[in-house]
Amino acid sequence: MRNIFFFGRKIYDKFVAAVSHTQSLFLLFVRVYWGWQLAQNGWGKLHNLDNVTQFFASLGLPAPGPTAFFVASFELVGGILLALGLFSRIAALGIAVDMLVAYVTADREALFAIFSNPGKFYVADPYTFLFAGLLILIFGPGKIALDTLADRISSRVPQGLALQVCPGGQAADRVHVPAAQI
């Protein structure tokens, strides 16, 4: 019986390892697809600011003109950042907040139906962007992202370089000095 358990566990561990290799590809797909969709959404809003401003005014939002411009600009830039995987978690947090505000202001009935009528909640317009934003916020952008590249580059740069000075006042050589000592 014990051998069967260990055999089953071994197969399960291999399965998990194989599936885990697809995580970064999946996160890349989510980022690129939904980032692009959000950027297009923002672009469309920027080119129809009068309509967006009127809609925001009908919702009773304060300063509907500047709010419309801010939301449209954020969705364009945030979508591009998400797609590139640059400042992903900050962009994802902003997207999640943007979509929660969209639920509260424009689709409150769907938001409050999250438990009583979940179908109404997840067919509402903000749902997929909210879900994508939360997914990247929680799990990160994955290995195929500019954030990951920036982390790799910054981890290779020494904390600080200083010149070692000879008694004659000339620089002899560069030596590594921890940043706290500079």
C-alpha positions in Angstrom: 0.0 0.0 0.0 2.8 2.3 0.9 4.5 1.7 -2.5 1.3 2.6 -4.3 1.1 5.9 -2.4 4.7 6.8 -3.2 4.2 5.8 -6.8 1.1 8.0 -7.0 2.9 10.8 -5.4 5.8 10.5 -7.8 3.5 10.7 -10.8 1.6 13.6 -9.3 4.9 15.5 -8.6 6.0 15.0 -12.3 2.6 16.2 -13.4 2.8 19.3 -11.3 6.4 20.0 -12.5 5.2 19.7 -16.2 2.2 21.9 -15.7 4.2 24.5 -13.8 6.4 25.0 -16.8 3.4 26.5 -18.6 2.8 29.1 -15.9 4.9 31.9 -17.5 3.4 31.2 -21.0 -0.1 31.5 -19.5 0.7 34.7 -17.7 2.2 36.1 -20.9 -1.0 35.3 -22.7 -3.1 36.9 -20.1 -0.9 40.0 -19.9 -0.6 40.5 -23.7 -4.3 39.7 -24.6 -6.0 41.7 -21.8 -3.3 44.4 -21.7 -3.9 45.0 -25.5 -7.7 44.9 -25.0 -7.5 47.5 -22.1 -5.1 49.7 -24.2 -7.6 49.6 -27.1 -10.4 50.5 -24.6 -8.4 53.5 -23.3 -7.5 54.5 -26.9 -11.2 54.4 -27.8 -12.2 56.5 -24.8 -9.5 59.1 -25.6 -10.9 59.5 -29.1 -14.5 59.8 -27.7 -13.9 61.9 -24.6 -17.1 63.9 -25.1 -19.2 60.7 -24.9 -17.2 59.3 -22.0 -17.5 62.6 -20.2 -21.3 62.6 -20.7 -21.5 59.0 -19.5 -19.4 59.8 -16.4 -21.6 62.9 -15.7 -24.7 60.7 -16.0 -23.2 58.5 -13.3 -22.8 61.5 -11.0 -19.0 61.3 -11.0 -17.2 64.4 -9.8 -15.3 66.4 -12.5 -16.5 64.1 -15.3 -14.2 65.7 -17.9 -10.9 65.3 -16.1 -12.0 61.9 -14.7 -12.8 60.7 -18.2 -9.4 61.9 -19.4 -7.6 60.3 -16.5 -9.4 56.9 -16.8 -8.9 56.8 -20.6 -5.2 57.7 -20.2 -4.7 55.2 -17.4 -6.4 52.4 -19.4 -4.2 53.1 -22.4 -0.9 53.3 -20.5 -1.8 50.6 -17.9 -2.8 48.2 -20.7 0.5 48.8 -22.5 2.5 48.3 -19.3 0.5 45.1 -18.5 1.1 43.8 -22.0 4.9 44.5 -21.9 5.2 43.2 -18.3 6.7 46.4 -17.2 5.7 47.6 -13.7 3.2 44.8 -14.0 2.0 44.6 -10.4 1.6 48.4 -10.1 -0.3 48.5 -13.4 -2.4 45.4 -12.3 -3.3 47.1 -9.0 -4.4 50.2 -10.8 -6.5 48.1 -13.2 -8.1 46.2 -10.4 -9.0 49.5 -8.6 -10.3 51.0 -11.9 -12.5 48.0 -12.5 -13.8 47.9 -9.0 -14.7 51.6 -9.3 -16.4 50.7 -12.7 -18.5 48.1 -10.9 -19.4 50.5 -8.0 -20.3 53.4 -10.3 -21.7 51.8 -13.5 -22.7 48.3 -12.6 -23.5 48.2 -8.9 -26.3 45.8 -9.4 -23.9 43.2 -10.9 -21.4 43.8 -8.1 -24.0 43.2 -5.4 -25.2 40.0 -7.2 -21.7 38.4 -6.8 -23.2 35.7 -4.5 -26.9 35.7 -5.3 -26.5 35.7 -9.1 -22.8 35.1 -10.0 -23.6 35.0 -13.7 -24.7 38.6 -13.6 -21.4 39.5 -11.9 -19.1 37.8 -14.4 -20.9 38.9 -17.5 -20.5 42.5 -16.6 -18.0 44.5 -18.6 -15.4 45.1 -15.9 -15.1 41.4 -14.9 -12.5 40.2 -17.3 -10.2 43.2 -16.7 -10.7 42.9 -13.0 -9.8 39.2 -13.1 -6.8 39.7 -15.3 -5.6 42.5 -13.1 -6.0 40.4 -9.9 -4.3 37.5 -11.6 -1.1 39.5 -12.4 -1.2 41.4 -9.1 -1.2 38.1 -7.2 1.0 35.8 -9.3 3.2 38.4 -11.0 4.0 38.8 -14.6 5.8 35.5 -15.1 9.3 34.9 -16.4 8.6 36.3 -19.9 8.3 40.0 -18.9 10.3 43.2 -18.9 10.0 43.2 -15.1 11.8 39.9 -15.0 14.5 41.2 -17.4 15.0 44.3 -15.2 15.3 42.2 -12.1 18.0 40.0 -13.8 19.9 43.1 -14.9 19.7 44.9 -11.6 20.9 41.8 -9.7 24.1 41.7 -11.8 25.0 45.3 -11.1 27.3 45.7 -8.1 25.8 47.6 -5.2 28.5 50.3 -5.5 32.0 50.9 -6.9 34.6 53.1 -5.3 38.1 54.1 -6.3 41.0 53.0 -4.1 43.4 55.9 -3.7 47.1 55.4 -3.6 49.3 57.4 -1.2 50.2 59.7 -4.1 46.5 60.6 -4.6 46.1 58.7 -7.9 43.3 56.2 -8.4 44.8 52.7 -8.3 41.9 50.4 -9.0 38.2 50.0 -8.6 37.1 47.9 -5.7 33.6 46.8 -4.7 32.3 48.6 -1.6 28.8 47.9 -0.2 26.4 50.7 -0.9 26.0 51.3 2.9 29.7 52.3 3.1 29.6 54.8 0.2 
